[in-house]
Amino acid sequence: MCAPSPIVASIPGVTPERERLMSEALPTIRVHAPGPLVLVTRDAGLVREAGAAGVDADEPEPFAAGTMTREAARALFAVRGTSRAGD
């Protein structure tokens, strides 16, 4: 529901510049993610709060299981591991 709307309230720990960048990026995100947005987090309290507010929320693993194959996840993990090796 909030995806087409600009960010109107301050987000704790996020600078005004970052809020502006996130607001500007939202139309592009919506083009590439036409379905409902889901909050993905490991914060159990935040998942409960989101559910109470009617916002879809899930932990990373269950969310990924419903959106990609195991093979795709393995490939992404392998790429991530390779890119971190040089850090």
C-alpha positions as CSV (number, residue, x, y, z in Angstrom):
1,M,0.0,0.0,0.0
2,C,2.8,2.4,0.8
3,A,4.9,1.6,-2.4
4,P,3.4,4.3,-4.6
5,S,3.6,6.9,-1.8
6,P,6.6,9.0,-0.8
7,I,8.3,8.5,2.5
8,V,6.6,11.1,4.8
9,A,7.9,10.1,8.2
10,S,11.5,10.0,9.3
11,I,13.1,6.6,9.5
12,P,15.3,6.0,12.6
13,G,18.9,5.9,11.7
14,V,18.4,7.0,8.1
15,T,19.8,10.3,6.9
16,P,17.6,12.8,5.0
17,E,19.8,12.2,1.9
18,R,19.3,8.4,2.1
19,E,15.5,8.9,2.5
20,R,15.5,11.1,-0.6
21,L,17.5,8.4,-2.6
22,M,15.1,5.7,-1.4
23,S,12.1,7.8,-2.5
24,E,13.6,8.4,-5.9
25,A,14.4,4.7,-6.3
26,L,10.9,3.6,-5.5
27,P,9.3,4.0,-9.0
28,T,12.2,1.9,-10.5
29,I,11.8,-0.8,-7.8
30,R,8.0,-1.0,-8.5
31,V,8.7,-1.5,-12.3
32,H,10.9,-4.5,-11.5
33,A,8.8,-5.8,-8.6
34,P,5.2,-5.5,-9.7
35,G,3.8,-7.8,-7.1
36,P,3.3,-7.0,-3.4
37,L,6.4,-5.8,-1.5
38,V,7.4,-8.0,1.5
39,L,9.5,-6.9,4.5
40,V,12.4,-9.5,4.7
41,T,14.1,-9.5,8.1
42,R,15.4,-11.7,10.8
43,D,14.0,-9.3,13.5
44,A,11.2,-11.4,15.0
45,G,9.7,-8.4,16.8
46,L,9.6,-6.4,13.5
47,V,7.9,-9.4,11.8
48,R,5.2,-9.4,14.5
49,E,4.7,-5.6,14.3
50,A,4.5,-5.9,10.5
51,G,1.9,-8.6,10.7
52,A,-0.2,-6.6,13.2
53,A,-0.1,-3.7,10.8
54,G,-1.1,-5.8,7.8
55,V,2.3,-5.8,6.2
56,D,3.6,-9.0,4.6
57,A,6.9,-10.0,6.4
58,D,9.1,-13.1,6.3
59,E,12.6,-14.3,7.2
60,P,15.1,-14.5,4.4
61,E,15.2,-18.3,3.9
62,P,11.4,-18.9,3.8
63,F,11.0,-15.9,1.5
64,A,13.7,-17.1,-0.8
65,A,12.3,-20.6,-0.9
66,G,9.0,-19.2,-2.3
67,T,10.7,-17.0,-4.9
68,M,13.6,-19.0,-6.4
69,T,14.8,-22.5,-7.0
70,R,17.5,-24.1,-4.8
71,E,19.8,-24.1,-7.8
72,A,19.3,-20.3,-8.3
73,A,20.0,-19.7,-4.6
74,R,23.2,-21.8,-4.8
75,A,24.4,-19.9,-7.8
76,L,23.7,-16.5,-6.0
77,F,25.5,-17.8,-2.9
78,A,28.5,-19.0,-5.0
79,V,28.7,-15.5,-6.7
80,R,28.4,-13.8,-3.3
81,G,31.1,-16.0,-1.8
82,T,33.4,-15.3,-4.8
83,S,33.0,-11.6,-4.6
84,R,33.8,-11.5,-0.9
85,A,36.9,-13.6,-1.2
86,G,38.9,-10.5,-2.4
87,D,37.5,-8.2,0.4
